Amino acid sequence: MKKPLATTCLGILAVACAALVLSGCAGQAPQKTPQKRAVASHTPAPATTPTPQSPSDVLFTISANVRSSGGSTIGIELTAHEPLAASDHKASSLVTEFLDRCGDGVGGTPISAESMAASGGTIMRLDLTSTTKDQDFVSPLDLYLGSNYSAKAASGDGIMNPSSFDGCLGTYSWASSGTAHGIAEFDSDSASPDLGKWRFGLYGFAVQPNTNATIESCTIRMTPLATAAKINDVDGWAPQDTSGTSCVTGYVGE
């Protein structure tokens, strides 16, 4: 007896469905591994130590070696800064210090802010440094801090003042290592400040007479700021003196 056609078809479909189910269980299609999103890598740049730079107002440096009383070598340096008009507010602290030390003047002629302004005064800072501190030089050094005809002040480690007779027109000396500074003042020929008057000053170090002291490795470096002032066009400007007993540059007379 033949089975009904409907029953036969249902049986075939059931078998086919079972086969599909078994096929799915036997092995699933491989799944793609999710891709990780690429993240940009930023390697930090190596840290750099900035190179110290000289202030932009430096005109020149004068460096040398001297001996301590114990025989060791001491490096010394003078750094000259561009002058300012005494009436410039940027110079107020220098003017105050200068007048505190030199306001009495010499020969009964006091110096004041008013007299400096009337004579077109300019003022210049000169820094003194050394490679060690608190060591006596084998002999004090005489300091050249501007013009012999203008007042100047100096203070700091090892500074020795001129005689009271000479006052601020005299010669300061430096007896021991450390940090100090000088202040040079220049007058113009009128009430208008002349910032180029510094070119008629003498700057640097010298050993005192009749001593066994020497100055070694004298090096003088002019910056573009000084070169622009045309110092070599000044009659009487001596670029460098390295005689072994002095280390100076500046105006020595025509």
PyMOL commands that set and color helices and strands:
alter all, ss='L'
color gray80, all
select helices_A, chain A and resi 5-26+89-102+113-118+167-169+197-200+224-228+231-233
alter helices_A, ss='H'
color red, helices_A
select strands_A, chain A and resi 58-67+73-81+84-85+122-130+136-146+152-156+159-160+173-176+180-186+202-207+216-222+237-241+246-251
alter strands_A, ss='S'
color yellow, strands_A
deselect
rebuild
show_as cartoon
